[in-house]
Amino acid sequence: MDLLKESYSRAFLGVGGLIALAAFLFVPSLSEIPDAGELEPLVAASAEQTRVEIIGPGQTFGGVMNRVELPAADQQAILLAFQEHASPGRLRVGTEVNVRFLRGENEIRGIDVPVNSDELVRLERDDFGWHSSLVQTPVWTDTVFVAGEIERDLWSAVVLNAGLDEMPRGDRARVIDLMDRVFQWQLDFSRQIRAGDSYRLAFEREVRPDGSMRSGRILAAELVNRGAPLYAIWFDLHDDGTGGYYDLEGESLRRAFLKAPLEFRRISSRFNPNRMHPIHNERRAHIGVDYAAATGTPVMATSDGTIQVRGVQGGYGNLVQIRHSNGYMTRYAHLNGFASGIAVGSRVRQGDIIGYVGMTGTATGPHLHYELHKDGRPVDPLNVDIPAGDPIPPEAMDRWMNESDFRFALLNRAQSGPDLRMARAMASGEDASAEGDTQ
Ligand SMILES: [Zn+2]
């Protein structure tokens, strides 16, 4: 926590020279805008009145209905209707039940009960009694443009980016996950990001009424790593939602191997780049990569393959060894345990969870020891050359050219300075000067 606070205040102390400037634009998509309809010229009170009842510790939905003085017969009907979609006994403490009446009347017209962050059960009264429906919590879609430079590490450069102030902190961490998933074949964020690297992103997100992100997708990304820019442009080749990322030449970013067997945000060294390989306690020459991570952190197979070893093996402790095509082999050591279904001879796919970080064998703290071998010799996973996935096929080339030009151009909105505020004013119809500058 202290580390967090420290870097947080540093980011703000450094605001004058803050390089991590960003834009936060609302570019509504055509489909998802809640339509408020025509506004009345006069301010009129809503015809409906809402009362919010919060389910407290030890309280039940029935208790809420008692508080709003619903007759017993209605309560029975409401419970039956509710049970078509959810269990009243499973409502979480803190759930906000919205009870709607006609203004000036005591009769309850309807009740909305959120059952998770994306759905609510809507109970309504009609001439025949109570009925229920499951309603998606409304969302809108916007596009967020953000740019920053890495001063300390990627995590703080994104999570502490002043341009993302309007976004809940947990969602900012999810932006890092999105980046990690886009570049997982190109970069090990924990070991290859350097101070002075920079990023620009345009991502589309679905936002719930409370401002949190239901889902997000990077449309275009630029990551300048040691002076060399990497690009990722989203493209849905089959137009079925299962798209992927391509570079500016239309080459897939996908590779046969992930750079790292752990999700970036689970690697604890992100908090302190000076402590990247703290746990090295093996006497023989070190032929792998160590990742400090909490016990129980899921470990992924970096490529498709067949399990060769699953069990205790000397200093490796609990070890998984996987044979891959083209003479490659990987090892994952010191595991706390194995994922279910992992057995010698079983097939795994890239990204499958094979086990969990631990400190079995020769290890002084929880970490993952990872090795990559080619033709029986250890190789450096960061420097091995893995061929690219399938490029854009010729028949999709026209569409790719159009869409990638458009998405690439989005990156230019993710700039610091006056352009950014102008772009925002244009997008939202607001006065640019009303957008406070980041200082
Ligand atoms: Zn090691």
Residues whose N, C-alpha, C, O or C-beta is under 5 A from the ligand:
A	BS01	ZN	G288 V289 D290 H369
